[in-house]
């Protein structure tokens, strides 16, 4: 992390929670900001929003930006800037990706 870069991988069958990512970065003495990420999953509509889900995980990433896939459900690979947002000061955290590119998987 001394160069501002970290690689995080979830063990198959397990997932990383947004608050765990933020906590790990803070524990290392850094301020968490956006991170570049790639994710493969299925896009689903949630109201007017689009979210990415994978496997049987309850984790979802809110997709934002002009390049976010519109149609769902479809399996895609998305890349972009991933941020952790706290919901109104509560203890609920959300993963949000501003999509730079999306392609069918």
C-alpha positions in Angstrom: 0.0 0.0 0.0 3.0 2.4 0.2 2.4 3.1 -3.5 -1.3 3.7 -3.0 -2.1 0.3 -4.6 -3.5 -2.8 -3.0 -4.9 -6.1 -4.4 -7.9 -7.7 -2.7 -9.2 -11.1 -3.6 -12.1 -12.9 -2.1 -11.7 -16.6 -1.4 -14.0 -18.6 -3.6 -17.3 -19.0 -1.7 -16.6 -16.0 0.5 -17.0 -12.2 -0.1 -15.5 -8.9 1.0 -17.8 -6.5 2.8 -17.5 -2.8 2.0 -16.8 -2.0 5.7 -14.0 -4.6 5.7 -12.3 -2.9 2.8 -12.5 0.5 4.4 -11.3 -0.8 7.7 -8.3 -2.6 6.2 -7.2 0.6 4.4 -7.6 2.7 7.5 -5.8 0.2 9.6 -2.8 0.5 7.2 -2.8 4.2 7.9 -4.4 5.4 4.7 -7.6 7.3 3.8 -9.8 5.1 1.6 -10.7 6.7 -1.7 -11.8 5.3 -5.0 -10.2 2.2 -6.3 -10.0 0.8 -9.8 -11.7 -2.5 -10.0 -13.0 -5.1 -12.5 -16.0 -7.4 -11.7 -17.9 -10.0 -13.5 -21.5 -10.7 -12.6 -25.1 -10.3 -13.7 -26.7 -6.8 -14.0 -30.2 -6.5 -12.4 -32.6 -3.6 -12.3 -33.5 -2.2 -8.9 -36.0 0.5 -9.6 -34.3 3.0 -11.8 -30.8 1.8 -10.7 -28.7 -1.0 -12.0 -26.7 -3.3 -9.7 -24.2 -6.0 -10.3 -24.5 -9.3 -8.5 -22.6 -12.5 -8.7 -23.2 -16.1 -7.6 -25.3 -16.6 -4.5 -23.7 -13.6 -2.8 -25.9 -11.0 -1.2 -23.3 -8.3 -2.1 -24.2 -6.0 -4.9 -22.5 -3.1 -6.6 -24.5 -0.1 -7.6 -23.5 0.9 -11.1 -23.3 4.5 -12.1 -22.2 6.5 -15.2 -23.0 6.8 -18.9 -21.3 3.5 -19.6 -23.1 1.4 -17.1 -25.1 -1.5 -18.7 -28.8 -0.6 -19.2 -30.3 -3.9 -20.0 -30.7 -6.6 -17.4 -30.4 -9.3 -16.5 -27.2 -10.0 -18.4 -23.8 -11.3 -17.5 -21.1 -8.6 -18.0 -17.6 -7.6 -17.0 -17.4 -4.0 -15.8 -14.4 -1.9 -15.0 -14.3 1.4 -13.2 -13.8 3.3 -10.0 -15.1 1.6 -7.0 -16.0 3.6 -3.9 -17.5 2.8 -0.5 -20.3 5.1 0.5 -21.9 5.3 3.9 -25.7 5.6 3.9 -26.6 8.9 5.7 -24.2 8.4 8.6 -25.7 5.1 9.5 -23.7 1.9 9.7 -24.9 0.8 6.2 -22.2 0.8 3.6 -22.7 0.5 -0.2 -20.2 -0.4 -2.9 -20.6 2.0 -5.9 -18.9 1.7 -9.2 -18.6 4.5 -11.7 -18.3 2.4 -14.9 -15.6 3.1 -17.4 -16.3 0.1 -19.6 -18.8 -2.8 -19.8 -18.8 -5.8 -22.1 -20.9 -9.0 -22.3 -19.2 -11.9 -20.7 
